[in-house]
């Protein structure tokens, strides 16, 4: 792609496409290597792509969205609010670009989803009510735009759920919180439906403090003991997500043993297991679950998705590790 950019002279109609593609590849490489210079280059190339594209160009909205994503990625890494402000500016412009073209942009729902997430990020940092109000409006428009069977439906529902949780913090209306939980549940279901090799448990859990093997999941009609989990055989199990309290806590007696519900699912055959080290509030669990599955939908692996969730929660609640340090990933 770098050779393609080098081979596209200034003013070439193909140059913005090559620049925007290179920006996306650099962002993806950063996600694997953590090299900050890749993020900086991604922003520079995406910005040049936008500046080289006429206002009514059919791909201008996509190039604006790529620039917004590059700036937001750099904000997540370095925390510079200027990058977040610019990301929101370009994300807004992406949702408006192309409205005068003969055909509607099929990716507009994605642009609205990103705008919703970016605005909610700024709200959690600065507390401006107008940001969360706009985030909810954008998120609702995205949900109305993205079809139910669309592969990014889960991300769309997840972002609106997070915005509704923030909105609940302003209104105190339990109905708003209920809507957030409903959206988060829908987001998880949308992702799970496409991946039968995954299992998710949203229930109560009991930890055997003196005897870890007494730990169990409290399902609707019965209990599922650790020893029963470990006896299962799941030959193609990829991911088990435990949205329950203390599922990665092995008790207080055998501190050097890894006997807990999460390890039981690993023995059953799941390559990746997400569990919790202590109790987690329902609203926090819903938000974290939605963020995690949003990461999976975006292409991250389970470990990387949980890492991003933890970093995001730590930025918001750094002085309260109980809010961000409970979840643990087990697996490669």
Secondary structure by P-SEA (a helix, b strand, c coil): caaaaaaccccccaaaaaaaaaaaaaaaaaaccccaaaaaaaaaaaaaaaaaccccccaaaaaaaaaaaaaaaaaaacccaaaaaaaaaaaaaaaaccccccccccaaaaaaaaaaaaaaaaaaacccaaaaaaaaaaaaaaaacccccccaaaaaaaaaaaaaaaaaaacccaaaaaaaaaaaaaaaaaaaaacccbbbbcbbbbbcccccccbbbbcccccccaaaaaacccccccbbbbccccccccccccccccccaaaaaaaacccbbbbbcccccaaaaaaaaaaaaaaaaacccaaaaaaaaaaaaaaacccccccccccccccc
